[in-house]
Amino acid sequence: MQIIDEELLQVFQAEATERLDRMERALLSLEQNHNDKGLIDEFFRDAHSLKGVARLIEQKELEDLSHQLEDEFDKIKSGKVQITEEKVTSLTEILDQLRFFAQQVIEDQKREQEHRSEEVDSLFSQERLSTYSQSNEFRFETVRVETAKLDSLLQQAGELAVAQVRLKERITHLEHIKLQFEEFANKKLTYGSEKEEKAMANKKLALWSQELNETYKHLDNDCERLNWISQQIGDEVSRMRLMPLSFLFEQYHRMVRDLGKSQNKKIKLRTEGEDILVDKFIIEQLKDPLIHLVRNAIDHGIESPEKRLEQGKEAEATLLLKAKQTSTHVLIQVIDDGNGVNEECVSSKALALSLYTKEEMATMSKQQIQMLIFETGFSTRADVSNLSGRGIGLDVVKSRIESLKGSISLQSERGKGSLFQLRLPVSLMTTSIIVVRVGPYYYGIPSEDVTALHFFHVNDVFHTEGREAITYQGKPLSIKAMLDLLELPEENPIETKQIERYSAIIVSNGEEKVALAVDEFVTESQVIVKPFSSLLKRIRNVMGVTILGTGITCIVLNPYDIVKSVQKEKIKSFNVKKPSSEKKRNHILLVEDSITTRVQVKRILESQDFVVTTAVDGAEAWHLLQENSFHALVTDVEMPNMDGFTLTEKIRKNSKLNQMPVVLLTSLIKESEKKKGVTVGADAYLTKSTFDQDVLIGTLHRLL
């Protein structure tokens, strides 16, 4: 197992730093107090845990050094070695080496992550040509920012602090009014003066009402001011990240020249709009997709000089990289004056790959047929080109663009050329979404991809071309229940509800539209969409996740996948529901004191549809076992407070828990330790040094 993404890399970095710092402090304290058993045990545990993490992420140098420290302190614990000044010096030198190798792991993993997307390019081109995508790391660690922008940001931060002080003052004033009201409520009326008491009460209530109204107005103004400042700061930070597209475009002149020569083609590259500013992350992520599109144009689109002359064209082809900007998006176009897309070849290939039937192909428009070239493994060439590879490029382009909340479209005219257009947001800071509810779940769709919110009656639904549809703007529009599309468990069948009309959200991918039936339109909201961990790779129909202002988790859907999914499926009637058959999920208790190991193993289990609860030691796990129900336990052995052996013994002695499967996952590899695991009642004993996630999953499935 290796560190596989940025999130886990940060977890490892934090854990390694924390443990090494603690070990260093313990070591220096032991120099003054040689016999502090607590410090010796703490150092030993940290060295042991660090060794376990090193094994888990397959870092031999880290493992060996941690093991060396563990051995030294094992001797100290047994009294074979005394702590001296010289011994402390030698141990701190080992700690320094550990820090060095831990930092190397972090730097190496960062380099690997940055090159991961570029590794795909090696599949598309011969060794000499692939250097255009892999020879130079394309990442901007810094961005030059004007001093005036920093001054503006600092000023806005100051205004934010002032606004916070105002809010605290308002809250203090409200607390004062609350105390006065409580005082008044508890005060007893004096007999004989009821009229005076009522008059005074009315006077006080009027005064408090006035104060509350004024405080409310002030709070409302302060909130508006805070919103404005937050928006200004967000906009300023977004602007600081913007870079001109010239950083991207200027790389391709040499590339087009050399690739053209390799194909015996004359090609002139032109660029327009290179001064347009785009978020630096988008620029970084666009390098590979544009390389694929340029290669595709040179290999598939642009003809040889001889063929071009025969067709009445100039011998030298023109390839244009053009950028245009709208209020919210940038459009990047790759335009060639080559041969264009051959729809007949595309149709034949789609049939050969069994992507669609003849009947389905017959209903497709010219645009839909052209877009089939973005299907996985699609290529109209019979031979394998050294330049474009084996037809596994344009699907990667589409996936990358959609991961950037963008879209790709194609316009092509046979014999005249092709235009690939990438539509991308200028910045990825925030996105406006329409929030809808489906049962207990909340989903968001980018507002820019929502054409309309529509209401319809069940009788408005009819069948056409094997799909269900409604009439929208005088034309049939495919419709599907979002519950069915996302394969959600159904709680209340729709036929049991007396609903006069249904809600549908009309979603567009730029060229085509579909309708999704939902339970309720909730709101429109400005959010930050967080992509899923790379461990999950790409999830069909899903773009990312966000937290709404109400604290509710909201899945943000990918409109381009949605349209494609609706059009490909033969839609089941959304008013005739399947009975719910939600799969039972096993609940695992994972006990591990190393946060890196805990996070990684938790991910592995959750990826296999287990529900996972974690504990940091045996004592916490034992408490959780008393309060909750679990199907199995996966535990480390060496942990503070209560180790895994003791925890397993307690489970086997408990009448309610003694049938629970227990899997020990540990760094301990001695035969005596394995025998002890069996003796205390463990069902399986797995070592981190030979860890295989398939073995762990297989073991759990067998025991459950």
C-alpha positions in Angstrom: 0.0 0.0 0.0 1.3 3.5 -0.8 0.2 7.0 -0.1 -2.1 7.7 -3.0 -3.5 11.2 -2.7 -3.0 14.7 -1.4 -5.3 14.3 1.6 -3.6 11.1 2.9 -0.2 12.7 2.2 -1.1 15.6 4.5 -2.3 13.2 7.1 1.1 11.3 6.9 3.0 14.5 7.1 1.1 15.7 10.2 1.5 12.3 11.9 5.2 11.9 11.2 5.9 15.4 12.4 3.9 14.9 15.5 5.5 11.6 16.4 9.1 12.7 15.6 8.6 15.9 17.7 7.2 13.9 20.6 10.1 11.4 20.4 12.7 14.2 20.4 11.1 15.8 23.4 11.0 12.4 25.2 14.6 11.7 24.4 15.8 15.1 25.7 13.7 14.6 28.9 15.2 11.2 29.4 18.7 12.7 29.2 17.8 14.5 32.4 15.6 11.7 33.9 17.0 8.4 32.9 14.5 6.2 34.6 11.1 7.8 33.6 9.3 4.6 32.5 6.4 6.6 31.1 8.7 8.5 28.7 10.4 5.3 27.7 7.1 3.6 26.9 5.9 6.7 25.0 9.0 6.8 22.8 8.8 3.0 22.2 5.1 3.3 21.1 5.8 6.1 18.8 8.8 4.3 17.2 6.6 1.2 16.8 3.7 3.1 15.3 6.0 5.0 12.9 7.5 1.6 11.8 4.0 0.3 11.1 3.1 3.3 9.0 6.4 3.0 7.1 5.5 -0.7 6.3 2.0 0.2 5.3 3.2 2.9 2.8 6.1 0.7 1.7 9.0 3.0 2.7 11.9 0.7 3.6 14.3 3.4 4.8 11.7 4.8 7.2 10.9 1.3 8.4 14.5 0.3 9.0 15.3 3.5 11.0 12.1 3.2 13.1 13.0 -0.4 13.8 16.5 0.6 14.8 15.0 3.0 17.3 12.5 0.5 18.6 15.3 -2.1 19.1 17.4 0.5 21.0 14.5 1.3 23.3 13.7 -2.3 23.8 17.2 -2.8 25.2 16.7 0.3 27.4 13.3 -1.1 28.7 15.0 -4.4 29.5 17.9 -2.7 31.3 20.5 -4.0 28.8 21.5 -0.5 27.7 21.7 2.6 29.9 20.7 6.1 28.7 23.9 8.2 28.5 24.7 11.5 26.8 26.4 9.6 24.0 23.4 7.4 23.6 21.0 10.3 23.4 23.3 12.0 20.8 23.3 8.9 18.6 19.5 8.5 18.9 18.9 12.1 18.0 21.0 11.6 14.9 18.8 8.7 13.9 15.8 11.0 14.5 17.3 13.5 12.2 17.7 10.9 9.5 14.1 9.9 10.0 13.0 13.5 9.5 15.0 13.6 6.3 13.5 10.4 4.9 10.0 11.4 6.0 10.4 14.7 4.1 11.7 12.7 1.1 8.6 10.6 1.1 6.4 13.7 1.0 8.4 15.3 -1.8 8.5 12.1 -3.8 4.8 11.6 -3.5 4.0 15.2 -4.5 6.2 14.7 -7.6 4.4 11.5 -8.4 1.0 13.1 -8.0 1.9 16.0 -10.2 3.1 13.6 -12.9 0.2 11.1 -12.6 -2.0 12.7 -15.2 1.0 13.0 -17.5 1.7 9.3 -17.3 -1.4 8.8 -19.4 0.2 10.6 -22.3 2.8 7.8 -22.7 -0.1 5.6 -24.0 -0.8 8.0 -26.9 2.5 8.6 -28.5 5.9 7.2 -29.4 8.7 7.9 -27.0 10.2 10.9 -28.9 6.8 12.7 -29.2 5.7 12.0 -25.7 8.3 14.4 -24.4 6.0 17.3 -25.2 3.7 16.3 -22.3 6.2 14.7 -19.9 9.6 16.4 -20.1 8.8 19.4 -18.1 6.8 19.7 -14.9 3.9 22.1 -15.6 2.9 23.5 -12.3 3.0 27.1 -10.8 3.9 26.9 -7.2 3.8 30.7 -7.0 1.9 33.5 -8.7 3.2 37.1 -8.9 0.7 39.4 -7.2 0.7 43.2 -7.4 1.3 45.0 -4.1 -1.9 47.0 -4.5 -4.0 43.8 -4.5 -2.3 42.7 -1.3 -3.0 46.1 0.3 -6.6 45.8 -0.8 -6.9 42.3 0.7 -5.3 43.5 4.0 -7.7 46.4 4.2 -10.7 44.1 3.7 -9.4 41.8 6.4 -9.3 44.8 8.7 -12.9 45.6 7.9 -13.8 42.0 8.6 -12.3 42.3 12.1 -14.2 45.6 12.7 -17.5 43.9 11.6 -16.8 41.0 14.0 -16.4 43.5 16.9 -19.7 45.1 16.0 -21.4 41.8 16.0 -20.0 41.0 19.5 -21.4 44.4 20.7 -24.8 43.6 19.3 -24.8 40.2 21.0 -23.8 41.8 24.3 -26.7 44.2 24.0 -29.1 41.4 23.3 -27.9 39.6 26.3 -28.5 42.7 28.4 -32.1 43.0 27.1 -32.6 39.3 27.8 -31.5 39.8 31.4 -33.8 42.8 31.9 -36.7 40.8 30.5 -36.0 37.8 32.8 -35.7 40.2 35.8 -39.1 41.7 34.8 -40.7 38.3 34.3 -39.6 37.2 37.8 -40.7 40.4 39.5 -43.8 40.0 41.6 -46.6 42.6 41.2 -47.3 44.7 44.4 -51.0 44.6 45.5 -53.1 47.7 45.1 -51.1 49.2 42.2 -52.1 47.0 39.4 -52.9 49.9 37.1 -49.5 51.5 37.7 -47.7 48.2 37.3 -49.4 47.5 34.0 -48.6 51.0 32.7 -45.0 50.5 33.7 -44.9 47.1 32.1 -46.3 48.4 28.9 -43.7 51.2 28.9 -40.8 48.8 29.5 -42.1 46.4 26.8 -42.4 49.3 24.3 -38.8 50.3 25.2 -37.5 46.8 24.8 -39.4 46.4 21.5 -37.8 49.5 20.2 -34.4 48.4 21.3 -34.9 45.0 19.7 -36.0 46.5 16.4 -32.9 48.8 16.4 -30.6 45.9 17.3 -32.2 43.8 14.5 -31.6 46.6 12.0 -28.0 46.9 13.1 -27.5 43.1 12.9 -29.1 43.0 9.5 -26.8 45.8 8.3 -23.7 44.1 9.9 -24.6 40.8 8.2 -24.9 42.5 4.8 -21.6 44.2 5.4 -20.0 40.9 6.3 -21.4 39.2 3.2 -20.1 42.1 1.1 -16.6 41.9 2.7 -16.5 38.1 2.3 -17.5 38.4 -1.4 -14.8 41.1 -1.9 -12.1 39.0 -0.3 -13.2 35.9 -2.3 -13.2 37.9 -5.5 -9.8 39.4 -4.7 -8.2 36.0 -3.9 -9.7 34.6 -7.2 -8.2 37.5 -9.1 -4.8 36.9 -7.5 -4.9 33.3 -9.0 -5.5 34.5 -12.5 -2.9 34.0 -15.2 -2.9 34.8 -18.9 -3.5 31.9 -21.3 -0.2 32.8 -23.0 1.5 30.7 -20.4 -0.4 27.7 -21.9 -0.5 28.6 -25.6 3.2 29.5 -26.0 4.2 25.9 -25.4 2.6 24.6 -28.6 4.4 26.3 -31.3 7.5 24.1 -31.2 5.3 21.1 -30.6 3.1 21.6 -33.7 6.2 22.2 -35.8 7.9 19.0 -34.8 4.8 16.8 -34.9 3.9 18.2 -38.3 7.4 17.3 -39.6 7.0 13.8 -38.1 3.8 13.4 -40.2 5.3 15.1 -43.3 2.6 17.8 -43.0 3.0 21.6 -43.2 1.2 23.3 -40.4 1.0 26.9 -39.2 -0.1 27.5 -35.6 -2.0 30.7 -34.8 -3.1 31.9 -31.4 -5.8 34.4 -30.4 -7.0 35.6 -27.0 -3.8 34.6 -25.1 -4.2 37.7 -22.9 -7.4 36.3 -21.3 -6.9 35.6 -17.6 -7.8 32.2 -16.2 -7.3 30.5 -12.8 -3.8 29.0 -12.6 -5.2 25.6 -11.6 -7.3 25.5 -14.8 -4.2 26.4 -16.9 -2.2 23.6 -15.2 -5.0 21.1 -15.9 -5.6 22.2 -19.5 -2.1 21.2 -20.7 -2.8 17.5 -21.3 -6.3 17.9 -22.9 -5.0 20.5 -25.4 -2.0 18.3 -26.2 -4.5 15.5 -27.1 -6.7 17.8 -29.2 -3.7 19.2 -31.1 -2.4 15.7 -31.7 -5.8 14.6 -32.9 -6.0 17.5 -35.3 -2.6 16.7 -36.8 -3.1 13.0 -37.0 -6.8 12.7 -37.9 -7.8 16.0 -39.3 -5.1 17.7 -41.3 -4.3 16.1 -44.6 -0.9 15.7 -46.4 0.2 18.7 -48.6 -0.5 16.6 -51.7 -4.1 15.8 -50.6 -4.7 19.4 -49.7 -3.6 20.6 -53.1 -5.9 18.0 -54.8 -8.8 19.4 -52.7 -8.0 23.0 -53.7 -6.6 24.0 -50.3 -3.2 25.5 -49.5 -0.5 23.0 -48.9 0.2 24.5 -45.5 -2.6 23.8 -43.0 -3.7 26.2 -40.3 -4.3 25.2 -36.7 -5.8 27.9 -34.5 -5.8 28.0 -30.7 -8.4 30.7 -29.9 -9.8 32.0 -26.6 -12.9 34.1 -26.0 -14.5 35.3 -22.8 -18.0 35.6 -21.6 -19.2 37.1 -18.3 -18.6 33.8 -16.4 -16.7 31.5 -18.7 -13.8 31.3 -21.1 -14.1 29.4 -24.4 -11.0 27.8 -25.8 -11.2 26.5 -29.4 -9.0 24.2 -31.3 -9.8 24.8 -35.0 -8.2 23.1 -38.0 -9.0 23.4 -41.7 -8.5 19.7 -42.3 -10.7 16.9 -43.5 -13.4 17.0 -40.7 -15.2 14.1 -39.1 -16.4 11.3 -41.3 -19.8 10.5 -39.8 -20.1 7.2 -41.8 -16.9 5.9 -40.3 -18.0 7.0 -36.8 -21.3 5.2 -37.2 -19.7 2.0 -38.4 -17.2 2.0 -35.6 -19.9 2.6 -33.0 -21.9 -0.4 -34.3 -18.7 -2.5 -34.4 -18.0 -1.6 -30.7 -21.7 -2.3 -29.9 -22.1 1.1 -28.3 -25.5 1.5 -30.0 -27.9 -0.5 -32.1 -28.8 0.4 -35.7 -32.1 1.6 -34.6 -30.6 3.9 -32.0 -28.0 5.2 -34.5 -30.8 6.0 -36.9 -32.4 8.4 -34.5 -29.2 10.3 -33.8 -28.5 13.8 -35.2 -25.2 14.6 -37.0 -24.0 16.4 -33.8 -24.7 13.3 -31.7 -22.8 11.0 -34.1 -19.8 13.3 -34.1 -19.7 13.3 -30.3 -19.3 9.5 -30.3 -15.6 10.1 -30.8 -15.4 10.9 -27.1 -16.5 7.4 -26.1 -13.8 5.2 -24.4 -11.6 3.3 -26.8 -13.1 5.0 -29.9 -11.0 5.4 -33.0 -11.9 5.3 -36.7 -8.4 4.3 -37.7 -7.7 0.7 -38.6 -4.0 1.0 -37.8 -2.3 2.2 -34.7 -0.8 5.7 -35.1 2.4 6.6 -33.4 1.0 10.0 -32.8 -2.5 9.5 -31.5 -2.1 5.9 -30.2 -4.9 3.4 -29.8 -8.0 5.5 -29.6 -7.8 6.2 -25.9 -7.4 9.9 -25.9 -10.5 12.0 -26.4 -12.4 10.3 -23.6 -9.6 11.3 -21.3 -9.9 14.9 -22.6 -13.7 14.9 -21.9 -13.2 13.5 -18.4 -10.6 16.1 -17.5 -12.6 19.0 -18.8 -15.7 17.9 -16.9 -13.6 17.5 -13.7 -12.9 21.3 -14.1 -16.7 21.9 -14.2 -16.5 22.5 -18.0 -17.8 20.9 -21.2 -16.5 20.1 -24.6 -18.4 20.3 -27.9 -17.5 19.6 -31.5 -18.6 21.1 -34.8 -17.2 19.5 -38.0 -17.8 19.8 -41.7 -16.6 17.1 -44.0 -13.7 18.4 -46.1 -13.6 21.8 -44.4 -12.3 21.1 -40.9 -13.3 20.8 -37.2 -13.8 23.0 -34.2 -13.4 21.6 -30.7 -14.6 24.0 -28.1 -13.8 23.8 -24.4 -16.2 25.8 -22.1 -14.6 26.4 -18.7 -15.2 28.6 -15.7 -12.7 31.5 -15.2 -12.3 30.5 -11.6 -13.2 27.4 -9.5 -13.7 29.3 -6.3 -17.5 29.2 -6.2 -20.4 27.8 -8.2 -24.1 28.7 -8.3 -26.3 25.6 -8.0 -30.0 24.8 -8.0 -30.7 22.6 -5.0 -33.4 19.9 -5.3 -34.7 17.3 -2.9 -35.3 13.6 -3.8 -36.7 11.9 -0.7 -34.3 12.7 2.2 -31.4 13.5 -0.1 -30.4 16.9 -1.5 -28.7 17.4 -4.8 -27.3 20.4 -6.7 -27.0 21.1 -10.4 -24.9 24.0 -11.7 -27.3 26.9 -12.4 -25.7 27.6 -15.7 -26.7 24.1 -16.9 -30.4 24.4 -15.8 -32.7 25.7 -18.5 -35.9 25.9 -16.5 -37.8 24.6 -13.5 -41.0 22.9 -14.8 -44.2 21.5 -13.4 -46.2 18.7 -15.1 -49.0 16.2 -14.5 -48.5 12.5 -14.7 -50.9 12.4 -17.7 -48.4 14.6 -19.6 -45.9 11.8 -19.8 -45.9 9.7 -23.1 -43.5 7.2 -24.8 -41.3 8.0 -27.8 -38.4 6.1 -29.2 -38.3 3.7 -26.3 -38.1 6.5 -23.7 -40.6 8.5 -21.6 -41.0 12.1 -22.5 -43.0 15.3 -21.8 -43.8 18.2 -24.1 -41.5 21.2 -23.5 -41.7 24.3 -25.7 -43.7 22.3 -28.3 -41.1 19.5 -28.6 -40.8 16.0 -26.9 -38.2 16.0 -24.1 -36.9 12.9 -22.4 -37.7 12.6 -18.7 -36.5 10.3 -15.9 -37.1 10.3 -12.2 -33.8 11.3 -10.5 -34.5 8.6 -7.9 -34.2 6.0 -10.6 -31.3 7.6 -12.4 -29.2 7.7 -9.2 -30.5 4.3 -8.1 -31.6 5.7 -4.7 -33.6 3.5 -2.2 -37.2 4.4 -2.4 -39.0 5.1 0.8 -42.5 6.1 -0.3 -43.8 4.7 -3.6 -45.2 7.6 -5.7 -48.5 5.8 -6.4 -49.5 6.1 -2.7 -49.3 9.9 -2.8 -52.1 12.1 -4.1 -50.0 14.6 -6.0 -51.7 17.1 -8.4 -48.5 18.0 -10.2 -44.9 16.9 -10.3 -41.6 18.9 -10.4 -38.9 18.6 -13.1 -35.7 20.3 -13.6 -34.6 20.8 -17.2 -30.9 20.2 -17.6 -28.8 21.0 -20.6 -25.3 20.0 -21.7 -25.0 22.8 -24.1 -26.5 21.0 -27.1 -29.2 18.8 -25.7 -31.7 18.8 -22.8 -33.4 16.3 -20.5 -35.9 16.6 -17.7 -35.4 15.1 -14.2 -38.4 14.5 -12.0 -37.7 15.5 -8.4 -39.7 15.9 -5.2 -39.0 19.6 -4.5 -37.1 22.6 -5.7 -35.3 23.9 -2.6 -33.2 27.0 -3.4 -30.4 28.5 -5.5 -27.1 28.8 -3.6 -23.6 30.0 -4.2 -21.2 27.2 -3.0 -17.7 25.9 -3.1 -17.8 22.4 -4.7 -15.2 20.0 -3.3 -14.2 17.1 -5.6 -14.1 13.5 -4.2 -10.9 11.9 -3.1 -8.8 10.5 -5.9 -9.3 7.1 -4.2 -12.8 7.1 -5.7 -11.5 8.1 -9.1 -14.5 9.3 -11.3 -18.1 8.7 -10.2 -20.6 8.7 -13.0 -23.2 11.5 -12.8 -21.4 13.2 -9.9 -19.2 16.3 -9.9 -18.4 16.7 -6.2 -19.9 17.6 -2.8 -20.7 20.8 -0.9 -22.2 21.9 2.5 -25.2 24.1 2.3 -25.8 27.1 4.5 -28.1 25.0 6.6 -25.4 22.5 7.3 -26.9 19.8 5.0 -24.5 17.8 2.8 -25.4 18.2 -0.9 -24.1 16.1 -3.8 -23.4 18.2 -6.9 -24.3 16.4 -10.1 -22.5 16.5 -13.4 -25.0 17.7 -16.1 -23.1 16.3 -19.0 -23.2 12.8 -17.5 -26.8 13.2 -16.5 -27.9 14.1 -20.1 -25.9 11.2 -21.5 -27.3 8.7 -18.9 -30.9 9.7 -19.6 -30.5 9.4 -23.3 -28.8 6.0 -23.2 -31.3 4.3 -20.9 -34.6 2.9 -21.7 -36.5 4.8 -19.0 -38.8 2.9 -16.6 -42.0 4.6 -15.8 -41.3 7.0 -13.0 -44.8 6.6 -11.6 -44.5 2.8 -11.3 -41.9 2.1 -8.6 -39.8 -0.8 -7.7 -40.0 -2.1 -4.1 -37.2 -0.9 -1.9 -34.4 -3.5 -1.6 -31.6 -1.7 0.1 -28.6 -3.9 0.6 -27.5 -4.7 4.2 -24.2 -3.1 5.1 -21.9 -4.6 7.7 -20.6 -2.3 10.4 -16.9 -2.6 11.2 -15.1 -1.2 14.3 -11.5 -0.2 13.3 -9.0 0.3 16.1 -5.7 1.9 15.3 -3.6 4.5 17.0 -1.7 5.6 13.8 -3.9 8.2 12.0 -2.3 7.5 8.6 -3.0 3.8 8.9 -6.4 4.5 10.3 -7.4 6.8 7.5 -6.1 4.5 4.7 -7.7 1.3 6.1 -11.0 3.1 6.7 -11.0 4.2 3.1 -10.3 0.7 1.9 -13.2 -0.7 3.9 -15.6 2.0 2.9 -14.8 1.5 -0.7 -16.1 -2.1 -0.3 -19.4 -0.8 1.1 -18.6 -1.4 4.8 -19.8 1.1 7.4 -16.7 2.0 9.5 -16.4 3.5 13.0 -12.9 4.2 14.3 -11.2 4.2 17.7 -7.7 5.3 18.6 -7.0 2.6 21.2 -8.5 -0.4 22.9 -10.1 1.5 25.8 -12.1 3.7 23.4 -13.0 0.7 21.3 -14.3 -1.2 24.4 -16.5 1.8 25.3 -17.9 1.9 21.8 -18.6 -1.8 21.9 -20.8 -1.3 25.0 -22.8 1.5 23.3 -23.1 0.2 19.7 -23.6 -2.8 17.6 -20.8 -4.0 15.2 -20.5 -6.9 12.9 -16.7 -7.3 13.1 -13.6 -5.8 14.7 -10.3 -4.9 12.9 -7.6 -3.9 15.4 -3.9 -3.1 15.8 -2.1 -4.7 18.8 0.5 -2.2 20.1 -1.7 0.8 21.3 -1.8 3.0 24.4 -4.3 2.5 27.3 -5.4 -1.0 26.1 -3.7 -3.1 23.5 -5.3 -5.3 20.9 -4.6 -8.6 22.7 -6.3 -7.4 25.9 -9.2 -6.0 23.9 -9.7 -9.4 22.1 -9.6 -11.2 25.5 -12.3 -9.0 26.9 -14.5 -9.5 23.9 -14.2 -13.3 24.1 -15.1 -13.2 27.8 -18.2 -11.1 27.2 -21.4 -13.1 26.5 -22.9 -10.5 24.2 -19.7 -10.0 22.1 -17.9 -13.3 22.1 -19.2 -14.3 18.7 -17.9 -11.2 16.9 -15.2 -11.8 14.3 -11.8 -10.2 15.3 -9.1 -9.5 12.9 -5.6 -8.4 14.2 -3.8 -6.1 11.8 -0.3 -5.4 13.3 3.4 -4.8 12.8 4.2 -7.7 15.2 5.6 -10.6 13.1 7.1 -13.0 15.6 5.7 -16.5 15.8 5.2 -16.1 19.5 3.1 -13.0 18.9 1.0 -14.7 16.3 0.4 -17.6 18.7 -0.7 -15.2 21.4 -3.2 -13.7 18.9 -4.7 -17.1 18.4 -4.7 -17.8 22.1 -6.6 -14.7 23.0 -9.2 -15.6 20.4 -8.5 -13.6 17.2 -10.1 -15.1 14.1 -7.3 -13.8 11.8 -3.8 -12.3 12.2 -2.6 -10.0 9.3 0.7 -8.3 9.3 1.3 -4.8 8.0 4.6 -5.8 6.4 2.8 -8.0 4.0 -0.4 -6.0 3.9 -2.7 -6.8 1.0 -6.1 -5.0 0.9 -7.7 -7.9 -1.0 -6.7 -10.3 1.7 -8.2 -8.1 4.4 -11.5 -7.7 2.4 -11.6 -11.4 1.6 -11.0 -12.3 5.3 -13.9 -10.1 6.4 -16.2 -11.5 3.8 -15.3 -15.0 4.9 -15.8 -14.3 8.6 -19.1 -12.4 8.0 
